[in-house]
Amino acid sequence: MNWTKIWMDLFGTTTLWGLNIGFWVAIGIVILIVILMNAVFWGMKPQNPD
């Protein structure tokens, strides 16, 4: 399966603001990981010192 061809058929271009669509997918994945990590760590309760 060629994702570039599928994207090209749907939208007619493989770049957005001069940057390859692979770059934008990678940035999106990184942002998603950061948001998930923040949700996990902000949701944790602090440990009580003994």
C-alpha positions as a Markdown table, in Angstrom:
| # | Residue | x | y | z |
|---|---|---|---|---|
| 1 | Met | 0.0 | 0.0 | 0.0 |
| 2 | Asn | 1.5 | 3.3 | -1.1 |
| 3 | Trp | 0.4 | 6.1 | 1.3 |
| 4 | Thr | 1.9 | 8.8 | -0.9 |
| 5 | Lys | -0.2 | 7.7 | -3.9 |
| 6 | Ile | -3.4 | 7.5 | -1.8 |
| 7 | Trp | -2.7 | 11.0 | -0.4 |
| 8 | Met | -1.9 | 12.4 | -3.9 |
| 9 | Asp | -5.2 | 10.9 | -5.3 |
| 10 | Leu | -7.2 | 12.5 | -2.4 |
| 11 | Phe | -5.6 | 15.9 | -2.1 |
| 12 | Gly | -3.5 | 16.4 | -5.2 |
| 13 | Thr | -0.3 | 17.3 | -3.3 |
| 14 | Thr | 2.2 | 15.6 | -1.0 |
| 15 | Thr | 3.5 | 18.8 | 0.6 |
| 16 | Leu | 1.9 | 21.3 | 3.0 |
| 17 | Trp | 3.6 | 24.8 | 3.4 |
| 18 | Gly | 6.6 | 23.5 | 1.6 |
| 19 | Leu | 7.2 | 20.5 | 3.9 |
| 20 | Asn | 6.7 | 16.8 | 3.1 |
| 21 | Ile | 3.6 | 15.2 | 4.5 |
| 22 | Gly | 5.8 | 12.6 | 6.2 |
| 23 | Phe | 7.1 | 15.4 | 8.4 |
| 24 | Trp | 3.6 | 16.5 | 9.4 |
| 25 | Val | 2.7 | 12.9 | 10.3 |
| 26 | Ala | 5.8 | 12.5 | 12.4 |
| 27 | Ile | 5.1 | 15.9 | 14.2 |
| 28 | Gly | 1.5 | 14.7 | 14.8 |
| 29 | Ile | 2.7 | 11.5 | 16.4 |
| 30 | Val | 5.1 | 13.3 | 18.6 |
| 31 | Ile | 2.4 | 15.8 | 19.7 |
| 32 | Leu | 0.0 | 12.9 | 20.4 |
| 33 | Ile | 2.7 | 11.1 | 22.6 |
| 34 | Val | 3.4 | 14.4 | 24.5 |
| 35 | Ile | -0.3 | 14.9 | 25.2 |
| 36 | Leu | -0.8 | 11.3 | 26.4 |
| 37 | Met | 2.3 | 11.5 | 28.6 |
| 38 | Asn | 1.0 | 14.8 | 30.2 |
| 39 | Ala | -2.4 | 13.2 | 30.8 |
| 40 | Val | -0.8 | 10.2 | 32.5 |
| 41 | Phe | 1.6 | 12.2 | 34.7 |
| 42 | Trp | -0.9 | 14.9 | 35.6 |
| 43 | Gly | -3.4 | 12.2 | 36.6 |
| 44 | Met | -1.0 | 10.4 | 39.0 |
| 45 | Lys | -1.3 | 11.1 | 42.7 |
| 46 | Pro | 1.9 | 12.1 | 44.6 |
| 47 | Gln | 3.4 | 9.5 | 46.8 |
| 48 | Asn | 3.2 | 10.1 | 50.6 |
| 49 | Pro | 6.6 | 10.2 | 52.3 |
| 50 | Asp | 6.8 | 7.8 | 55.2 |
